[in-house]
Amino acid sequence: MNLDPAQKELLRESVLLQLHAARPVLLPLSTILRGVQLQGFDDLDERGIESELTYLHAKNLISFTRAKISHGNRRFGLTAEGVEYLESKGLA
């Protein structure tokens, strides 16, 4: 899925807003993917959302934890910087 810069910003903000709404619960990748698909990013797949989550993590806007039993199972949450970003945009 090729997104222009404005679409990428909307997608990333959608992820941050999902994580904000779920706080303090951490969300699995499948829930985040379904949420953005419901926001209109129908063509986005697991690989695409992984890329966006990696970007948001590199920017320290989100964090993730790995399950103790299944190391590949991750849950994502919003960092303090992620909250500040949303507040600065008037979204939280």
TILUM-691463 format. One record per residue: residue number from 1; residue in three letters; chain; x, y, z of N, C-alpha, C in turn. Coordinates in pm, whole numbers. Layout:
// residues N
(mimar NUM,ALA,A,(X,Y,Z),(X,Y,Z),(X,Y,Z)),
...
// end
This chain:
// residues 92
(mimar 1,MET,A,(85,-118,0),(0,0,0),(89,124,0)),
(mimar 2,ASN,A,(78,204,-103),(154,327,-113),(72,442,-59)),
(mimar 3,LEU,A,(124,505,44),(55,617,107),(135,745,86)),
(mimar 4,ASP,A,(66,855,61),(135,982,53),(160,1031,196)),
(mimar 5,PRO,A,(243,1134,213),(278,1180,349),(157,1215,436)),
(mimar 6,ALA,A,(55,1275,379),(-64,1311,457),(-138,1186,505)),
(mimar 7,GLN,A,(-147,1084,419),(-212,959,457),(-133,886,566)),
(mimar 8,LYS,A,(1,889,555),(85,827,657),(63,894,792)),
(mimar 9,GLU,A,(53,1026,792),(29,1098,917),(-106,1058,977)),
(mimar 10,LEU,A,(-209,1049,894),(-340,1006,944),(-336,864,999)),
(mimar 11,LEU,A,(-267,775,930),(-254,637,975),(-183,630,1110)),
(mimar 12,ARG,A,(-72,700,1120),(6,697,1245),(-73,759,1359)),
(mimar 13,GLU,A,(-144,867,1333),(-227,927,1437),(-341,834,1477)),
(mimar 14,SER,A,(-394,760,1382),(-499,662,1413),(-446,556,1509)),
(mimar 15,VAL,A,(-324,509,1485),(-263,411,1575),(-246,471,1714)),
(mimar 16,LEU,A,(-192,592,1721),(-171,657,1851),(-303,678,1925)),
(mimar 17,LEU,A,(-407,716,1854),(-537,737,1917),(-596,606,1969)),
(mimar 18,GLN,A,(-577,497,1897),(-622,366,1945),(-553,331,2075)),
(mimar 19,LEU,A,(-422,350,2077),(-346,316,2196),(-383,408,2313)),
(mimar 20,HIS,A,(-413,532,2283),(-455,626,2387),(-590,584,2446)),
(mimar 21,ALA,A,(-682,546,2360),(-816,505,2406),(-810,377,2488)),
(mimar 22,ALA,A,(-715,291,2460),(-705,162,2529),(-630,172,2662)),
(mimar 23,ARG,A,(-559,282,2684),(-476,294,2804),(-554,261,2929)),
(mimar 24,PRO,A,(-498,186,3022),(-362,137,3031),(-341,-1,2968)),
(mimar 25,VAL,A,(-442,-51,2900),(-431,-183,2835),(-342,-172,2713)),
(mimar 26,LEU,A,(-257,-271,2693),(-172,-278,2574),(-244,-359,2467)),
(mimar 27,LEU,A,(-229,-318,2342),(-301,-383,2232),(-210,-473,2148)),
(mimar 28,PRO,A,(-264,-587,2105),(-188,-671,2012),(-192,-613,1871)),
(mimar 29,LEU,A,(-99,-655,1790),(-90,-608,1652),(-221,-629,1576)),
(mimar 30,SER,A,(-285,-744,1595),(-408,-773,1521),(-519,-673,1551)),
(mimar 31,THR,A,(-527,-627,1674),(-629,-528,1711),(-599,-394,1647)),
(mimar 32,ILE,A,(-473,-355,1649),(-433,-228,1588),(-460,-231,1438)),
(mimar 33,LEU,A,(-424,-341,1374),(-448,-355,1231),(-596,-344,1199)),
(mimar 34,ARG,A,(-679,-414,1274),(-824,-409,1250),(-878,-267,1269)),
(mimar 35,GLY,A,(-827,-198,1371),(-871,-61,1396),(-841,33,1281)),
(mimar 36,VAL,A,(-720,25,1225),(-688,114,1114),(-762,73,987)),
(mimar 37,GLN,A,(-789,-55,972),(-870,-98,857),(-1011,-39,867)),
(mimar 38,LEU,A,(-1065,-34,987),(-1197,25,1007),(-1195,177,986)),
(mimar 39,GLN,A,(-1077,237,997),(-1062,381,972),(-1047,412,824)),
(mimar 40,GLY,A,(-1049,310,739),(-1042,333,596),(-914,286,528)),
(mimar 41,PHE,A,(-822,233,605),(-698,181,547),(-717,32,518)),
(mimar 42,ASP,A,(-816,2,434),(-858,-135,405),(-749,-223,347)),
(mimar 43,ASP,A,(-661,-165,266),(-558,-243,197),(-435,-270,283)),
(mimar 44,LEU,A,(-431,-213,401),(-314,-231,486),(-310,-374,540)),
(mimar 45,ASP,A,(-193,-434,534),(-177,-571,585),(-85,-570,705)),
(mimar 46,GLU,A,(-56,-688,757),(27,-700,876),(167,-641,854)),
(mimar 47,ARG,A,(222,-664,739),(355,-610,707),(355,-458,707)),
(mimar 48,GLY,A,(249,-400,652),(237,-254,647),(223,-192,785)),
(mimar 49,ILE,A,(142,-252,871),(124,-195,1005),(249,-217,1088)),
(mimar 50,GLU,A,(319,-328,1065),(447,-352,1134),(546,-239,1104)),
(mimar 51,SER,A,(551,-199,978),(641,-91,937),(607,38,1011)),
(mimar 52,GLU,A,(479,70,1021),(437,192,1090),(464,184,1240)),
(mimar 53,LEU,A,(443,68,1299),(470,50,1442),(620,63,1469)),
(mimar 54,THR,A,(702,12,1380),(847,25,1393),(887,172,1389)),
(mimar 55,TYR,A,(826,248,1298),(854,390,1287),(814,463,1415)),
(mimar 56,LEU,A,(693,437,1464),(645,504,1585),(729,466,1707)),
(mimar 57,HIS,A,(776,343,1711),(863,300,1821),(999,371,1812)),
(mimar 58,ALA,A,(1053,385,1693),(1181,454,1675),(1171,600,1717)),
(mimar 59,LYS,A,(1053,659,1702),(1029,798,1742),(993,808,1891)),
(mimar 60,ASN,A,(992,694,1960),(960,684,2103),(817,730,2134)),
(mimar 61,LEU,A,(727,712,2038),(587,747,2060),(507,627,2112)),
(mimar 62,ILE,A,(556,506,2086),(493,385,2138),(600,294,2197)),
(mimar 63,SER,A,(553,202,2279),(641,100,2335),(575,-35,2311)),
(mimar 64,PHE,A,(650,-140,2334),(590,-273,2325),(653,-365,2428)),
(mimar 65,THR,A,(579,-465,2465),(629,-569,2554),(607,-703,2486)),
(mimar 66,ARG,A,(692,-797,2520),(680,-932,2465),(621,-1024,2571)),
(mimar 67,ALA,A,(538,-1116,2527),(479,-1214,2618),(589,-1306,2671)),
(mimar 68,LYS,A,(575,-1347,2796),(675,-1437,2856),(670,-1576,2794)),
(mimar 69,ILE,A,(552,-1622,2761),(537,-1757,2708),(570,-1762,2559)),
(mimar 70,SER,A,(523,-1666,2485),(547,-1663,2341),(617,-1532,2307)),
(mimar 71,HIS,A,(748,-1536,2294),(830,-1417,2274),(788,-1336,2151)),
(mimar 72,GLY,A,(732,-1402,2051),(690,-1333,1930),(560,-1256,1947)),
(mimar 73,ASN,A,(489,-1279,2054),(362,-1211,2079),(390,-1078,2149)),
(mimar 74,ARG,A,(364,-969,2080),(390,-836,2136),(260,-761,2159)),
(mimar 75,ARG,A,(262,-675,2257),(151,-583,2285),(208,-442,2288)),
(mimar 76,PHE,A,(133,-349,2231),(181,-213,2212),(105,-115,2301)),
(mimar 77,GLY,A,(177,-12,2344),(118,92,2427),(174,229,2391)),
(mimar 78,LEU,A,(110,331,2441),(149,469,2415),(250,514,2521)),
(mimar 79,THR,A,(355,581,2479),(452,637,2573),(407,777,2616)),
(mimar 80,ALA,A,(477,834,2714),(449,972,2755),(470,1067,2638)),
(mimar 81,GLU,A,(571,1041,2556),(594,1125,2438),(480,1113,2338)),
(mimar 82,GLY,A,(422,994,2328),(306,974,2241),(186,1055,2289)),
(mimar 83,VAL,A,(166,1057,2419),(57,1138,2477),(82,1285,2449)),
(mimar 84,GLU,A,(205,1330,2471),(240,1470,2446),(218,1507,2299)),
(mimar 85,TYR,A,(251,1416,2208),(230,1443,2067),(81,1465,2039)),
(mimar 86,LEU,A,(-3,1374,2090),(-147,1387,2067),(-200,1516,2129)),
(mimar 87,GLU,A,(-153,1548,2248),(-199,1672,2313),(-155,1795,2233)),
(mimar 88,SER,A,(-36,1793,2179),(14,1907,2101),(-69,1929,1973)),
(mimar 89,LYS,A,(-128,1821,1922),(-212,1829,1802),(-359,1851,1837)),
(mimar 90,GLY,A,(-390,1858,1967),(-529,1876,2011),(-612,1750,1992)),
(mimar 91,LEU,A,(-549,1635,1991),(-620,1509,1967),(-648,1431,2095)),
(mimar 92,ALA,A,(-587,1472,2205),(-608,1399,2332),(-647,1495,2442)),
// end
